[in-house]
Amino acid sequence: MKTTPFTKKHLALGAKMVEFAGYSMPISYTGINDEHQAVRTNAGVFDVSHMGEFIVKGEHALDLIQRLTTNDAAKLTAGKAQYSALTNDKGGIVDDLIVYCIEENKVYMLVVNAANIEKDWKWIVSHNTRSAELHNISDKTCLLAIQGPNATRMMQALTDIDILNLTYYTFAKGTFAGVDNVVISATGYTGAGGIEIYFEDKDGAADKIWDRIFEVGGPQGLRAIGLGARDTLRLEMGYCLYGNDIDDTTSPLEAGLGWITKFTKDFTARGILEKQKAEGIQQKLVGFEMIDRGICRHDYEIKDFSGATIGRVTSGTQSPTLGKAIGMGYVRPAFSRIDAQIFIKVRDKLLLAKVVKLPFS
């Protein structure tokens, strides 16, 4: 398995390590619920250096991104980022990603999911017909997500960038913890606020940054957080997880991602998605909470009152914040309205649930 520059730090902290996307990653340190609450109420640090980063440069950079992604990257100016998706030839999602505009019309960074790095890279290269300059910098890029309501306040002392006033989905490059050329982004996957920092591990930069983060934040309750709590935090917000809630067979419209699907430009599968929008989708991703006692899991069947299958669960957990079982799944559109009653097949029982608005509350 691959490791990140922080693996020794995780082991020293007693983390439970698991294989994820070919990497040895911390799933938890003190327990998922405990770590989840630490991020919701204070601040925590996630090592997400397994994520992928591609640089797209040159006069044809924007053209390539526009043709491959659903959102309108032409609206980005330097220092701004946007959530988007790569679609395949059948309207499914190759990956969801963040597009960072480093230099308008010239230099962009694409941040993709760890499990999809090779697939995404091949997809982009195969469509690079106008020879934009491409660089896969995934292996040399470190990424830490410092998340929570107190994260930016704790970290402000470590940087010359005004991160307290860094607006959502913007970023800046500067010095962090004495390391130059660090990209600090007001993004994250928790819904708790905070920043994400990208940097190259040169001259011991990874150790230096990790140590300084905890020297400053540790006395204020900053915690190391594993991927288990990252999953429960994102699910409470209704954020999609690639491979669970979205994949090559689900379309952005089915997944509720119409807001990042712009028909004002041409992109892969535009015609298919326009047809879906006009004729209606066959399935829709919804959030639901359990009424009967029980926890749903990925791929459990969703039934109607007569016991007929109407969909499938994509994600489910016991919400640490809300104290109730929640989940997401695809159902036929007729069952997607708020407060619609559905049944989740848990073992041999049908448990009552209801469709709710996202994010969960």
Secondary structure as UniProt FT lines:
FT   TURN            5..6
FT   HELIX           7..12
FT   TURN            13..14
FT   STRAND          16..20
FT   TURN            21..22
FT   STRAND          23..28
FT   HELIX           32..41
FT   STRAND          44..47
FT   TURN            49..50
FT   STRAND          52..57
FT   TURN            59..60
FT   HELIX           61..68
FT   HELIX           73..75
FT   TURN            78..79
FT   STRAND          80..87
FT   TURN            89..90
FT   STRAND          93..103
FT   TURN            104..106
FT   STRAND          107..112
FT   HELIX           114..116
FT   HELIX           117..126
FT   TURN            129..130
FT   STRAND          133..136
FT   HELIX           138..140
FT   STRAND          141..147
FT   TURN            149..150
FT   HELIX           151..155
FT   HELIX           156..158
FT   HELIX           163..165
FT   TURN            168..169
FT   STRAND          170..176
FT   TURN            177..178
FT   STRAND          179..185
FT   STRAND          194..200
FT   TURN            203..204
FT   HELIX           205..217
FT   HELIX           218..220
FT   STRAND          223..225
FT   HELIX           227..237
FT   TURN            243..245
FT   TURN            248..249
FT   TURN            252..256
FT   HELIX           258..260
FT   TURN            263..264
FT   TURN            268..269
FT   HELIX           270..279
FT   STRAND          284..290
FT   TURN            298..299
FT   STRAND          301..303
FT   TURN            305..306
FT   STRAND          309..318
FT   TURN            320..322
FT   STRAND          325..331
FT   HELIX           333..335
FT   TURN            338..339
FT   STRAND          341..346
FT   TURN            347..348
FT   STRAND          349..356
//
